Amino acid sequence: MIILVPLLAPIAKTYGIHEIQFAMIYIFNASIGALSPPMGVSPVELQDVK
């Protein structure tokens, strides 16, 4: 996230995407990525919580 946002934000601004909209889309996609395979670590961590 620290690496991709500075690279993608100027590109998004060039295409006319507002910074808030870009941030919301990025956070939404990152949360989906945290829940789905192959990088989905969140379900594995929640499995052991009792």
N, CA and C atoms as an extended XYZ file, in Angstrom:
150
Properties=species:S:1:pos:R:3:atomname:S:1:resname:S:1:resid:I:1 pbc="F F F"
N         0.831       -1.177        0.000 N   MET     1
C         0.000        0.000        0.000 CA  MET     1
C         0.877        1.243        0.000 C   MET     1
N         1.953        1.228        0.769 N   ILE     2
C         2.846        2.377        0.824 CA  ILE     2
C         3.556        2.554       -0.517 C   ILE     2
N         3.807        1.470       -1.228 N   ILE     3
C         4.524        1.549       -2.493 CA  ILE     3
C         3.587        1.913       -3.635 C   ILE     3
N         2.384        1.345       -3.670 N   LEU     4
C         1.507        1.523       -4.820 CA  LEU     4
C         0.773        2.858       -4.855 C   LEU     4
N         0.380        3.388       -3.719 N   VAL     5
C        -0.415        4.627       -3.714 CA  VAL     5
C         0.348        5.793       -4.335 C   VAL     5
N         1.616        6.039       -3.990 N   PRO     6
C         2.312        7.154       -4.646 CA  PRO     6
C         2.505        6.954       -6.142 C   PRO     6
N         2.514        5.708       -6.585 N   LEU     7
C         2.651        5.453       -8.016 CA  LEU     7
C         1.330        5.596       -8.759 C   LEU     7
N         0.239        5.147       -8.144 N   LEU     8
C        -1.055        5.145       -8.815 CA  LEU     8
C        -1.825        6.451       -8.684 C   LEU     8
N        -1.592        7.213       -7.631 N   ALA     9
C        -2.343        8.449       -7.415 CA  ALA     9
C        -2.145        9.476       -8.537 C   ALA     9
N        -0.922        9.736       -9.000 N   PRO    10
C        -0.785       10.681      -10.117 CA  PRO    10
C        -1.436       10.189      -11.406 C   PRO    10
N        -1.413        8.886      -11.609 N   ILE    11
C        -2.058        8.326      -12.807 CA  ILE    11
C        -3.563        8.514      -12.716 C   ILE    11
N        -4.123        8.274      -11.545 N   ALA    12
C        -5.560        8.459      -11.359 CA  ALA    12
C        -5.944        9.925      -11.536 C   ALA    12
N        -5.114       10.827      -11.052 N   LYS    13
C        -5.401       12.257      -11.202 CA  LYS    13
C        -5.344       12.674      -12.666 C   LYS    13
N        -4.449       12.070      -13.433 N   THR    14
C        -4.359       12.355      -14.868 CA  THR    14
C        -5.646       11.966      -15.580 C   THR    14
N        -6.254       10.877      -15.156 N   TYR    15
C        -7.507       10.429      -15.764 CA  TYR    15
C        -8.732       11.125      -15.190 C   TYR    15
N        -8.535       12.045      -14.265 N   GLY    16
C        -9.639       12.828      -13.737 CA  GLY    16
C       -10.376       12.193      -12.575 C   GLY    16
N        -9.745       11.247      -11.904 N   ILE    17
C       -10.367       10.602      -10.753 CA  ILE    17
C       -10.011       11.409       -9.510 C   ILE    17
N       -11.013       11.766       -8.731 N   HIS    18
C       -10.799       12.547       -7.515 CA  HIS    18
C       -10.039       11.717       -6.487 C   HIS    18
N        -9.259       12.396       -5.637 N   GLU    19
C        -8.421       11.687       -4.671 CA  GLU    19
C        -9.228       10.869       -3.673 C   GLU    19
N       -10.365       11.403       -3.234 N   ILE    20
C       -11.210       10.673       -2.277 CA  ILE    20
C       -11.789        9.417       -2.923 C   ILE    20
N       -12.239        9.544       -4.162 N   GLN    21
C       -12.791        8.394       -4.870 CA  GLN    21
C       -11.708        7.339       -5.087 C   GLN    21
N       -10.512        7.778       -5.447 N   PHE    22
C        -9.404        6.837       -5.628 CA  PHE    22
C        -9.080        6.113       -4.331 C   PHE    22
N        -9.067        6.837       -3.215 N   ALA    23
C        -8.773        6.222       -1.923 CA  ALA    23
C        -9.838        5.203       -1.538 C   ALA    23
N       -11.103        5.538       -1.779 N   MET    24
C       -12.180        4.603       -1.432 CA  MET    24
C       -12.093        3.329       -2.267 C   MET    24
N       -11.830        3.464       -3.549 N   ILE    25
C       -11.708        2.295       -4.420 CA  ILE    25
C       -10.501        1.450       -4.008 C   ILE    25
N        -9.392        2.110       -3.697 N   TYR    26
C        -8.180        1.383       -3.306 CA  TYR    26
C        -8.392        0.614       -1.997 C   TYR    26
N        -9.003        1.257       -1.017 N   ILE    27
C        -9.242        0.596        0.273 CA  ILE    27
C       -10.232       -0.557        0.117 C   ILE    27
N       -11.274       -0.363       -0.691 N   PHE    28
C       -12.250       -1.434       -0.926 CA  PHE    28
C       -11.578       -2.635       -1.588 C   PHE    28
N       -10.756       -2.386       -2.596 N   ASN    29
C       -10.065       -3.487       -3.272 CA  ASN    29
C        -9.048       -4.160       -2.360 C   ASN    29
N        -8.376       -3.399       -1.510 N   ALA    30
C        -7.423       -3.994       -0.573 CA  ALA    30
C        -8.132       -4.873        0.454 C   ALA    30
N        -9.320       -4.473        0.881 N   SER    31
C       -10.058       -5.295        1.842 CA  SER    31
C       -10.559       -6.585        1.198 C   SER    31
N       -10.964       -6.521       -0.052 N   ILE    32
C       -11.355       -7.748       -0.752 CA  ILE    32
C       -10.146       -8.669       -0.901 C   ILE    32
N        -8.990       -8.092       -1.202 N   GLY    33
C        -7.772       -8.888       -1.328 CA  GLY    33
C        -7.352       -9.539       -0.025 C   GLY    33
N        -7.657       -8.904        1.100 N   ALA    34
C        -7.301       -9.484        2.392 CA  ALA    34
C        -8.217      -10.643        2.764 C   ALA    34
N        -9.368      -10.729        2.136 N   LEU    35
C       -10.327      -11.787        2.479 CA  LEU    35
C       -10.336      -12.953        1.501 C   LEU    35
N        -9.737      -12.797        0.329 N   SER    36
C        -9.831      -13.847       -0.672 CA  SER    36
C        -8.445      -14.423       -0.987 C   SER    36
N        -8.399      -15.687       -1.400 N   PRO    37
C        -7.128      -16.333       -1.730 CA  PRO    37
C        -6.507      -15.711       -2.976 C   PRO    37
N        -5.238      -15.829       -3.191 N   PRO    38
C        -4.228      -16.556       -2.437 CA  PRO    38
C        -3.609      -15.736       -1.306 C   PRO    38
N        -3.897      -14.457       -1.201 N   MET    39
C        -3.288      -13.625       -0.166 CA  MET    39
C        -4.215      -13.445        1.031 C   MET    39
N        -5.300      -14.191        1.102 N   GLY    40
C        -6.293      -13.999        2.155 CA  GLY    40
C        -5.830      -14.514        3.508 C   GLY    40
N        -5.236      -13.659        4.283 N   VAL    41
C        -4.729      -14.032        5.599 CA  VAL    41
C        -5.803      -13.873        6.663 C   VAL    41
N        -6.718      -12.955        6.463 N   SER    42
C        -7.730      -12.660        7.486 CA  SER    42
C        -8.580      -13.873        7.867 C   SER    42
N        -9.100      -14.677        6.920 N   PRO    43
C        -9.899      -15.835        7.337 CA  PRO    43
C        -9.100      -16.858        8.142 C   PRO    43
N        -7.822      -17.007        7.838 N   VAL    44
C        -6.983      -17.966        8.558 CA  VAL    44
C        -6.773      -17.488        9.987 C   VAL    44
N        -6.564      -16.178       10.158 N   GLU    45
C        -6.378      -15.626       11.505 CA  GLU    45
C        -7.668      -15.696       12.312 C   GLU    45
N        -8.799      -15.472       11.690 N   LEU    46
C       -10.073      -15.505       12.404 CA  LEU    46
C       -10.502      -16.920       12.751 C   LEU    46
N        -9.950      -17.901       12.097 N   GLN    47
C       -10.316      -19.286       12.346 CA  GLN    47
C        -9.962      -19.706       13.775 C   GLN    47
N        -8.864      -19.199       14.322 N   ASP    48
C        -8.400      -19.602       15.649 CA  ASP    48
C        -9.002      -18.769       16.774 C   ASP    48
N        -9.750      -17.732       16.469 N   VAL    49
C       -10.344      -16.885       17.504 CA  VAL    49
C       -11.559      -17.587       18.081 C   VAL    49
N       -11.608      -17.712       19.407 N   LYS    50
C       -12.740      -18.390       20.027 CA  LYS    50
C       -13.367      -17.523       21.064 C   LYS    50
